[in-house]
Amino acid sequence: MEKRENPAPQGSLRNLRSLRSLRSLEPCAPALNTLNPLSSLNPLKARATKACHSPYEEDFERWCEECVMITDKLSGRGVPFRLNAAQRRVARIMEGQRRAGKPVRIIMLKARQWGGSTLVQAYMAWHQLVRAKGRNALICAHVKDAAAMIRATYTQLIGCYPEFLKEGDDPSLWKLKPYQQTQGTLWLPAREARLSITSANNPDGLRGASFHLAHLSEAAFWGDGDPRAASSIVRTVCGTVPSAPETVIVIESTANGPDNWFAAEWRRAVAGKSDKLPVFVPWHEIEIYRTPLTPEQRAALPKQLDDYELRLMAEGVSAEALAWYHAKRREYSSHTEMMAEFPSTAEEAFACSVKSPFGDFTERCGHAEKRVIEGRCRLFVASIGERFILASFGLEKGCITALEQFAAPDAAELMKKAAEELRKNPGAELVIAEAPKPGETRHGRWCVRYARRLGLPLCYAAEEPLLTLTDETLGEMIDVQRHLLAQGMIADTLPEAAELYRRFDPAAPYRHTEVAARMAASVILENELTGNAPDPADFF
């Protein structure tokens, strides 16, 4: 029996036979190149290696299974990288762009634990190890530690790469080395390829560099969520990759609320205004989220599900997936928390991923019956943010009660509605609360001038009756609202009030006009509940 010096991994025996069949080929004299580390490459082996690579040049999925080893999360052991259903779908989307002669451009919103980052790493490695030499790759992660983890994945891939696919007789050519004594860039001599690894905190060192492949990881957290800072980082990174066929840019992240660069770019991609194709993987597409069912359990399942889960069933989600989801929800104190970890839609992922300061208290928001507000209203709040809302509040049974609210298209209509409602409610007063969006026109002071001109009853008529939600005032307003919620002193006629509190993002209060109105009312009316006179200077 013939001894095999470099046995192929399982699934690659046909490639090993191809290598043996080439032993009869006559070697071709290589051209000397003293600058090329591969100039001493055995030409026979080069031709054999090329033949072994050829089945993989247009078959990424097969290459992953037969040539890539990854660490199994459950056992911790190395296993062949067999793509799961979600990975196959995303891989085929990327390959569809490449085969059409287009640059691969993807923005990917991730659920958790399905291997999206691993897939992108393998795809870029396939370009470098199989598709062509001289392909340079860039990995830019949220923080250094995350970048280091991605680097470890790549290092494992190279370390476990099948020997029969490695060109050259020098094993050192297949070891990642620092590139020209740099810390953040590695060099794989055998493929004349660079791998640069950096964090979003320090991308400036990339200026002037050139790459063919780029993986931008957890981009929703770049720049601490500041859209302008993140946009600058992305421009720096993506500017290193030309817009040409056989180039790749994948921007992926879990959601971090709706107000950051990643969320805005996702919306652009969905609207068809971006060069990137939006890809979202819902939890129910991930194969590990299944519970096996007997026929009896399957028949009884619909009676156990709530309206949300029944809607998913009607949309085609399997019974096994829904059984897993229904049981998993027991681990979370609210459905919103569950949806943040395991979103069914992209909209759900963005809306539920906000870390609200009211999360522990929202269930204590009392429900008040909706009735006419005349005679019950103590305070109107003209709330100005992304929208214009006039909200009314009363003091009932020891609670600050949110009564009715009215939407307006602009500041002028908002103040007209305020004047109309104040005429119906003698004794009520008006406060104007503004949560300004950075870089946009403010309307609060104009509203104050309008109210004074009409003689509307303003809170703090002797002072500035404008509460501006800034970094200085927002913290106190949140603390007041949390305290009142904890004491059961907040009631609301809106059925979805608790959900509004859960979704409140303190980094972007202008997106939450209703909650801003409620916090402003609490700051004013809390003193009437306790009998303490307010000090306007506290708020200005």
CORDADA-V470054 format. One record per residue. RES is the residue in one letter. PHI is phi in radians with two decimals (none if undefined). Layout:
res = <RES | RES>
phi = <PHI | PHI>
//
This chain:
res = <M | E | K | R | E | N | P | A | P | Q | G | S | L | R | N | L | R | S | L | R | S | L | R | S | L | E | P | C | A | P | A | L | N | T | L | N | P | L | S | S | L | N | P | L | K | A | R | A | T | K | A | C | H | S | P | Y | E | E | D | F | E | R | W | C | E | E | C | V | M | I | T | D | K | L | S | G | R | G | V | P | F | R | L | N | A | A | Q | R | R | V | A | R | I | M | E | G | Q | R | R | A | G | K | P | V | R | I | I | M | L | K | A | R | Q | W | G | G | S | T | L | V | Q | A | Y | M | A | W | H | Q | L | V | R | A | K | G | R | N | A | L | I | C | A | H | V | K | D | A | A | A | M | I | R | A | T | Y | T | Q | L | I | G | C | Y | P | E | F | L | K | E | G | D | D | P | S | L | W | K | L | K | P | Y | Q | Q | T | Q | G | T | L | W | L | P | A | R | E | A | R | L | S | I | T | S | A | N | N | P | D | G | L | R | G | A | S | F | H | L | A | H | L | S | E | A | A | F | W | G | D | G | D | P | R | A | A | S | S | I | V | R | T | V | C | G | T | V | P | S | A | P | E | T | V | I | V | I | E | S | T | A | N | G | P | D | N | W | F | A | A | E | W | R | R | A | V | A | G | K | S | D | K | L | P | V | F | V | P | W | H | E | I | E | I | Y | R | T | P | L | T | P | E | Q | R | A | A | L | P | K | Q | L | D | D | Y | E | L | R | L | M | A | E | G | V | S | A | E | A | L | A | W | Y | H | A | K | R | R | E | Y | S | S | H | T | E | M | M | A | E | F | P | S | T | A | E | E | A | F | A | C | S | V | K | S | P | F | G | D | F | T | E | R | C | G | H | A | E | K | R | V | I | E | G | R | C | R | L | F | V | A | S | I | G | E | R | F | I | L | A | S | F | G | L | E | K | G | C | I | T | A | L | E | Q | F | A | A | P | D | A | A | E | L | M | K | K | A | A | E | E | L | R | K | N | P | G | A | E | L | V | I | A | E | A | P | K | P | G | E | T | R | H | G | R | W | C | V | R | Y | A | R | R | L | G | L | P | L | C | Y | A | A | E | E | P | L | L | T | L | T | D | E | T | L | G | E | M | I | D | V | Q | R | H | L | L | A | Q | G | M | I | A | D | T | L | P | E | A | A | E | L | Y | R | R | F | D | P | A | A | P | Y | R | H | T | E | V | A | A | R | M | A | A | S | V | I | L | E | N | E | L | T | G | N | A | P | D | P | A | D | F | F>
phi = <none | -1.25 | -1.42 | -1.75 | -1.33 | -2.19 | -1.10 | -1.40 | -1.18 | -0.97 | 1.65 | -2.09 | -1.11 | -1.15 | -1.25 | -1.14 | -1.12 | -1.08 | -1.11 | -1.16 | -1.14 | -1.54 | -1.16 | -1.50 | -1.25 | -1.34 | -1.21 | -1.78 | -1.23 | -1.35 | -1.29 | -1.29 | -2.54 | -1.19 | -1.54 | -1.61 | -1.11 | -1.75 | -1.14 | -1.63 | -1.08 | -1.13 | -1.13 | -1.11 | -1.20 | -1.06 | -1.20 | -1.17 | -1.12 | -1.06 | -1.13 | -1.23 | -1.32 | -1.00 | -1.13 | -1.69 | -1.13 | -2.15 | -2.38 | -1.09 | -1.09 | -1.14 | -1.03 | -1.03 | -1.24 | -1.68 | -2.23 | -2.05 | -1.98 | -2.25 | -1.58 | -1.21 | -1.19 | -1.47 | -1.61 | 1.32 | -1.78 | -1.25 | -2.40 | -1.06 | -1.50 | -1.63 | -1.12 | -1.46 | -1.05 | -1.14 | -1.11 | -1.08 | -1.10 | -1.17 | -1.06 | -1.26 | -1.14 | -1.10 | -1.17 | -1.07 | -1.15 | -1.11 | -1.19 | -1.43 | 1.38 | -1.78 | -1.09 | -1.43 | -2.36 | -2.27 | -2.03 | -2.09 | -1.62 | -1.75 | -1.46 | -1.72 | 1.13 | -2.09 | 1.51 | -1.14 | -1.13 | -1.07 | -1.07 | -1.10 | -1.06 | -1.14 | -1.12 | -1.19 | -1.11 | -1.05 | -1.07 | -1.34 | -1.58 | -2.10 | -1.20 | -2.88 | -1.41 | 1.25 | -1.63 | -1.74 | -2.10 | -2.24 | -2.10 | -2.19 | -1.92 | -1.07 | -2.35 | -1.05 | -1.09 | -1.14 | -1.07 | -1.13 | -1.13 | -1.15 | -1.07 | -1.09 | -1.06 | -1.17 | -1.08 | -1.09 | -1.06 | -1.19 | -1.12 | -1.77 | -1.17 | -0.99 | -1.08 | -1.21 | -1.72 | -1.57 | -1.29 | 1.52 | -1.74 | -1.80 | -1.05 | -1.16 | -1.21 | -1.88 | -1.96 | -1.22 | -2.26 | -1.04 | -1.58 | 0.85 | 1.08 | -1.63 | -1.50 | -1.65 | -2.20 | -1.90 | -2.25 | -1.90 | -0.99 | -1.05 | -1.99 | 0.89 | -2.14 | -1.87 | -2.28 | -1.76 | -2.19 | -2.51 | -1.99 | -1.16 | -1.33 | -2.55 | -1.56 | -1.11 | -1.15 | -1.48 | -1.04 | 1.59 | -1.41 | -2.36 | -2.35 | -1.90 | -2.35 | -2.45 | -2.12 | -1.84 | -1.82 | 0.90 | -1.18 | -1.14 | -1.80 | -1.21 | 1.08 | 0.95 | 1.48 | -1.27 | -1.03 | -1.20 | -1.12 | -1.12 | -1.06 | -1.11 | -1.12 | -1.11 | -1.04 | -1.09 | -1.22 | -1.20 | -1.17 | -1.53 | -1.97 | -1.23 | -1.51 | -2.61 | -1.02 | 1.15 | -1.93 | -2.39 | -2.30 | -2.08 | -1.90 | -2.27 | -2.96 | -1.37 | -1.28 | -2.41 | 1.46 | -1.61 | -2.15 | -2.70 | -1.08 | -1.07 | -1.11 | -1.15 | -1.19 | -1.07 | -1.11 | -1.09 | -1.16 | -1.09 | -1.39 | 1.35 | -1.77 | -1.93 | -1.37 | -1.78 | -1.64 | -1.35 | -2.32 | -2.16 | -1.96 | -1.29 | -1.04 | -1.32 | -1.55 | -1.59 | -1.18 | -1.29 | -1.63 | -2.48 | -2.15 | -1.08 | -2.21 | -1.41 | -0.98 | -1.18 | -1.13 | -1.10 | -1.20 | -1.50 | -1.03 | -0.96 | -1.21 | -1.57 | -1.55 | -1.56 | -1.06 | -1.09 | -1.21 | -1.14 | -1.13 | -1.09 | -1.10 | -1.14 | -1.49 | 1.86 | -1.20 | -1.20 | -1.11 | -1.11 | -1.17 | -1.19 | -1.12 | -1.12 | -1.08 | -1.07 | -1.27 | -1.14 | -1.06 | -1.12 | -1.38 | -2.04 | -1.29 | -2.53 | -1.15 | -1.05 | -1.10 | -1.10 | -1.16 | -1.13 | -1.45 | -2.32 | -1.29 | -1.62 | -2.37 | -1.12 | -1.07 | -1.12 | -1.06 | -1.21 | -1.20 | -1.66 | -1.53 | -1.26 | -1.59 | -1.36 | -1.23 | -1.75 | -0.95 | -1.41 | -2.07 | -1.13 | -1.19 | -1.59 | -1.30 | -1.25 | -1.78 | -1.94 | -1.25 | -1.42 | -2.36 | -1.05 | -1.62 | -1.00 | 1.48 | -1.87 | -1.43 | -1.83 | -2.59 | -1.90 | -2.08 | -1.52 | -1.72 | -2.12 | -2.67 | -1.19 | -2.26 | -2.03 | -2.35 | -1.85 | -2.00 | -1.96 | -2.44 | -2.33 | -1.93 | -2.39 | 0.93 | 1.26 | -2.20 | -1.49 | -1.92 | -1.35 | -1.64 | -2.02 | -2.40 | -2.26 | -1.66 | -2.33 | -1.36 | -2.75 | -1.14 | -1.10 | -1.17 | -1.05 | -1.27 | -1.09 | -1.17 | -1.07 | -1.09 | -1.10 | -1.25 | -1.17 | -1.12 | -1.37 | -2.23 | -1.00 | 1.65 | -1.36 | -2.14 | -2.16 | -2.21 | -1.94 | -2.03 | -2.17 | -1.95 | -1.24 | -1.49 | -0.95 | 1.45 | -1.99 | -1.12 | -1.64 | -2.11 | -1.04 | -1.18 | -1.10 | -1.10 | -1.11 | -1.07 | -1.07 | -1.11 | -1.16 | -1.12 | -1.53 | 1.25 | -1.26 | -1.27 | -1.73 | -1.16 | 0.97 | -1.02 | -1.48 | -2.06 | -1.51 | -1.47 | -2.26 | -1.70 | -1.84 | -1.42 | -1.94 | -1.03 | -1.29 | -1.60 | -1.11 | -1.03 | -1.16 | -1.12 | -1.10 | -1.07 | -1.06 | -1.15 | -1.06 | -1.11 | -1.17 | -1.10 | -1.09 | -1.51 | 1.23 | -1.86 | -2.13 | -2.30 | -2.61 | -1.51 | -1.37 | -1.06 | -1.63 | -1.04 | -1.04 | -1.18 | -1.08 | -1.15 | -1.09 | -1.63 | -1.20 | -1.96 | -1.13 | -1.32 | -2.50 | -1.10 | -1.15 | -1.45 | -2.21 | -1.09 | -1.14 | -1.18 | -1.05 | -1.10 | -1.19 | -1.16 | -1.11 | -1.10 | -1.15 | -1.06 | -1.37 | -1.50 | -0.96 | -1.15 | -1.21 | -1.20 | -1.61 | 1.49 | -1.62 | -1.34 | -1.29 | -1.92 | -0.99 | -1.11 | -1.13 | -1.92 | -2.29>
//
